[in-house]
């Protein structure tokens, strides 16, 4: 409006609108406390990537509206699988959790990190880029969860007592596995699978109860596997994919501008996660081998394991096992809609079609 107000009513109306706007701004700026539940608090990723996002970046993106209260699930005395349920129910506003922890009740989670699916970081990135939009909708519509991002931890690789030149040499060996898809993959390669609790693997390797075990190099170093295992085959069996989550109701209560800022921050979060992940991969190899090409072992005295060069034909062995064994076995638990989503995204990336049954 230009010129002078000619009506007292107009002045009052303008004042009233200004007051209403002020009240609206004050309401939108009310501080809210977000109880957040993160990964294991001793992990470097929690300390260096996840915690700074929740406690520093998120408050800044919300103009100070969100007051985060973050704790790792280990600090809360939990076992891990409860995290997804607590966020889904709204007990916690958000946090992170491993997709594998709830794979039994959420088979689509398992389908994104099947053994043999992503042998390299490049493969994994293509898979996650392809499946994210559909996976995010799936979780929003069915579980009232906002999936902000995926991020990986170091891959599960094979660590063995005696030398192997390729995956073919796993035939006849006893291999410790941690998931159904790992077991199916190893058995398709002719290995015998064994279930051994993580703290007991070093003894199992030492006594010959197992010939090989699957783990990340850094986690294996922490348990002293290098004392009994002498060879590393570094092709990724699968990854420990994590989800960054927010409860759907909490997400919708945020100002749209804040939601946009958080969404736009996710590529940066994922980049920081990958940088930390690659650093931990090299640190694990440095500590298990003592080889300076991977950097210095800052965790203690390094081992003397040997990294075996990956053979070109092993990728085809993975693909054959995926087509014939791993994917069909998984698809039976997933259901038609889940399989359809997988085929339209991940299946196209890897060139494998899951059977609809």
N, C-alpha and C positions, 0 to 999 in steps of 0.2 A: 504494500500500500504506500502511495506517495502523498506528500502534502500533509497538512495538519488534520488531526482527527476532528471531525465536526460534531461528534456525538459522544456523550458521556458513556452511552451503552458500548460503543466501539472501544473506548478506552478500557472499560471494565472487561470486555470480552478478550481484548488483547492481553490484559494482565492475567486473566484467568487461564488463558492458553499457555502463557509463559510459566505460570505456577504449575500447571499440569505437566508441562515438559520437564520442569525442574524435578518434580516428584518422580516422574518416570525415569529420569537419569539417575536419581538417587537410588531408586529401586534396583535398576540394572547394575549399579555399582556396589550393591551389598556384597560383602565378603562371604564366601562359602568355604567351609572346611571340607576337604576331600581326603578321606582315609584311603590310602593306596597300598597295594600289596605287590611287592616286587619279587624278583628272582632271589636266589641264594645270595645273602648279603656279602659273602666273602669273595664272590666272583669278581674279577677285574671289570667285566662288562657292567655289572651293577654299579660299581663304584665310579667308573669313568664315563659311562654313556647313559645308562638308565637313570641313575640318581640325579645327575645334572639336568636331565630333561624334565623330570617331574618336579624337582624342587627349585630350579632356577629359571629354566626356559618357559615352562608352562605358566608360572605366575607372571612373568613378563608379558607373555602373549595375551594374558587375560587382564592386563592393566592392573594387576594386583588383586583381582577379584577372587581368584582361587588361592586358598591357603592349604598347601599340601602337607599331609602327614604320612610319610612313606616308611614302610618297614619291609624287610625281606621275609619271605614265608618261613624261613628257618628261625628267624627271630621270634616268630609267633608260635613256634612249636608245632607247625603243620607238617604234613607229609608231601604236599604238592598238588595232588588231584583236586583238593578242595578249592584251590585258588579260582579256577574257572567258575565254579558254582557260586562262590562268594561275590564275584563281580557280576555274574548274571543275575543274581538275586538282589543286588544293590547293597549288600552288606558293606562292600567296598566300592568306591566310585570307579576305580580302575586299577590297572597294574599290568603285569606281564605273566605269561605262563607258557610252558612247553606244550606244543601241540600233541606230543606223544603221550603226555600224562593222562589225557582223556580220550585217547584214540579208540579204546574199547567201546565207549558209549557214543563217540562222535567219529564214525569211520571215515568221514571226509577228511578229517585231520590227518589220519594215517596215510590217505591217498596222496597227500602233498609231499610226503617224505618217505616214500617207499624205497626199500633197499634196491640199489642199482639204478635209480631214476635219474640222479644228477651226479655224475662222476667228477665234475669240475665246478668251480665257482661260477663260471660263465653259464654252464647248463642250469645251475640252480637259479641264477638271476632271471634267465628267460622263463623258467617255469613259474617263479613267483610273480613276475610281471603279468604273465598270461592269466593266472588263476585269481589274482587278488580281487578284481572287480566282482566277479561272480561269488567268490568266497565271502566277501564283505556283505553283499546282499543276502546271502544265505544266512549269515549270522544275525543280521539286522532283523530279517523277517521272522526267523524261527526262534531266536534266543534273546532278542532285544539287546544285542551287543554291537557296539561300534568297534570294528577292527581298524585301528589306526595304521598299523604296519606289521609286516613280517620282519624278523631279523634272525640270522643263523648264529649258532655256536660252531666251534671247530668240528670237522667231519669225523665220523666213525671210520677208522681204517684198520687193516689187519696187521697184527703184531704176532710174530711166530718164533718158535724155538729154533727151527731149522730152516734153511734157505728155501725160498720159492722164487722161481723165475717168472711166473705169471699166475693168474688165477687158476689155471688148469692144475697147478701143483697143490691146490687145496683138496683135491680128490683123495679120499681116504683119511684125511686128518680130522681130528676132534677140535671143533671150533666153538668157543664160548660166544653166545649171541645174547642180545637184549630185547629183541622184538620178534613178532611173528614174521614180518616181511624179511628180516635178516635171516631167520631160520629157513624160510622157503628159498631164498636166494642161495644160501650156503648148501642146502640139500640138493638144489638143482645143479650145483657145481660138483656134486659127489662127496661133499663133506658130511660128517656126523655132527649134529649140533648138540651143545651141552649148555645147561643153565647153571651158572655159578654166580653167587652174590659177589658184587664188586670188590669188597674188602678181602675176599678169599681167592681172587684170581691169581695173584702173585704166587701163592702156595700151589695152586693148581698147575700153573706153568712150570714151576720148579719140580714138582713130582711127576709131571707127565699126564696128569688127569686131563689136561687140554694141551693141544699142540699149538693152537693159535687163539687169540682173543680179539674181539672188536671193541675199540674205544678210541677216544681222541688221544693224541700223543701226549698232550699236557696232563690230562687226567691220569694216564698210565704212568707218566713220570712220577707224579705225586704218590703213587702206590709202589714204586720201585720195580715195575715190570722189567726194566732194562737189565736187571740182575739175572733173569731167566730167559727172556725173549731176546733174540739177537738180530732179527730181521723185520723191517717195516715195509709193507707194500702200501704206498700212499694214495692210491686211487680211492676216492670217497665211496664208501659203501652207502651211507646216507648221512644226513645232517641233523643236527638238533635244532629244528626250526622253532622259534618262539613267536608269540603274538603280543603286540601292544594293544591293550583293550581299554574301553571305557563303557560303563553301564549305559544302555540306551537312554534311559530317563535322565540321567545326569548330563549326558551329551546334549539332549534336546533342550535342557534348561539353560544352556550357555547362549550368550548373545551370538547371532549368526556371524558377526564379524570375528568373534573369538574362534568359532568353529572353523572359519576359513583360514585364519592364521595358523591354527594347529595343523590343519590339513596341509597347508603349504610348507610347514616345517618338516613334514615326514620324509621327503627326499634327503634332507640334511641329516635327520636322525638315522636313516638307513645307511647313508654314506659313513657316518661315524661308527655305526655298528660293524660294517664290513671292514673298516680300517682296523678296528680292535680285533675282529675275528681273524684277519690275516696275520696280525701281529702275534696272536696266541698260537696260530698254526705254526709259524716259524719258530716261536719260542719253544713249543713242544718238541719240534724236530731237533732244535739246537740242544735241548737238554737230554733228549734220548740218544743222540748220536755224538755230540761234541764237535760236530762239523761246523766250522766257522762260516760256511756259506749261508747258514740260516741265522747267523748272529750269535750273540753271547747267551749262555745259559745263566740267567740271573736268579734262578731258583735254588741253586746248590751245585753239587758236583755232577757233571754230565755223565751219561752212560756212553756205551761204545757200540750202539746198534748200527746196522747198515741199512740204508734206504735203497730198495730195489727199483730199478727203472721200470716204469709202467710200459707194458707191451700194447701195441696198437690193437691187437685182436681181442683184448679184454673188454673193450667197449662193446664189441659185437656179442661177446658172451653175456654181458649185462642185458643187452637188448633182447637176446634170445630168451633169457630167463624171465625177463619182464613180460614178454608176449605170452610165453607158454605156461608160466607158473605163478609169478608174483602178482601180476595184475588180475588174472582170473580169480585167484584165491581171495584177494582183497575185495573184488567186485561183488562177491557173494554176500558180503556183510553190509554193503553200502546202499543198496536199493536203486531203483531205476532213475529217480531224479538226481541222485548223487552221482551215479555213473554217467548220466547225460552231461552234467556239468564238467566232470573230469574229461570226458572225451572231447568236448568242445573247446577245452582250454589246454590242459597238460597233455592230453593225448595227441593233439595236433603238433605240439612242440617236440615231443619225443618220437612221434611216428608209431604210436601203439594205440590200439583201440580196445577198451575194456568191454567184455561181453555183457550184454543186457540179458539178465535172467530173472 
